[in-house]
């Protein structure tokens, strides 16, 4: 999925750039910028673009690179919104 970007969050990209969220490195950069520097409206848009399980996996992978408060917020968010997988007996 290629999409245009918010200049406020991605000031370092050329104007004609489209973000390809199918590429893991691009997805991680996109998610990190939005959840760290984005406004509420940016985060709402993110939640519409990326499926919750994929977003959770991406944030889990980014944890060491996020401010503690941001990582904790998303840990709490996903802890209360995603069902816990059942373990095999």
N, C-alpha and C positions, 0 to 999 in steps of 0.2 A: 504494500500500500504506500503510494507516494503522496505526500501532502505538502502544501505550502507551509511556511513557518511564520511565527510571530517575531517580527524584527526586534521587539523589546527583549525577548528571551534569547534570541540567536543573532545578536549583533555582529558576530564574528563570521557569519556566512555571507556569500555573495547573493545578491538579490534574486538571481535566476535559479538558485538552488532549490531542489525539491527533496524532502526528506523521505528516504525509503525505509519505512519501519519494519520491513521484512528482514533487513540486515541487523543482526544482534547488536553490533557496536553503535549503529545509528539509533536503534530503539533505546538502548541504555543511555545514550547522551540526551535524547529527547526527554525521556522520563526524568532523568536527574535534573535537567534544567527546569522542567515544569514543576516538579514537586519541591525543588529547593528555592526557586526564584519566581515562580508563577503566582498570579492572583487566583482568587477563588474561581473565577470564570475560566482560567486556563486549566485548572485541575478538573473542573466539571467537564470541559471538552476532552481532556485526557481520558476520563472515565467512560466517555461515550465512544472513543476511538479504539481503546484497547480492552480486550476482555479481562475481567477481574483475575482469573487464574494466571494469565500471561503477565499482567501487571504485577501480581504478587511475586512471581518467579523473578521478574526483572528487578524489583526492589530488593528481594532477598539477595540477589547477586551484587547489588550496589551498596549494601549496608555499610561496608567499611569505608565508603566514599561519601556517605551522607552525614550531615550534622546529626548529632545524637538525638536531638529533639524531633527532627524530621523522621529519622528511622523509627523512633519509638511511636510516633503518631501512626505511621503506616502499619507497624506491627500490631498496635491496638486495633486499628481499623479492620485489618484483615482477620484478626483474631475473633472479631465480633460479627463479621459479615460472610465469611466463607465457611461452609460446613466442614467439619473435621472428617477426614477420610476414615472409613471403618477399616480396622485391621483384620487380616485374615486369621482365622482360628487355627 
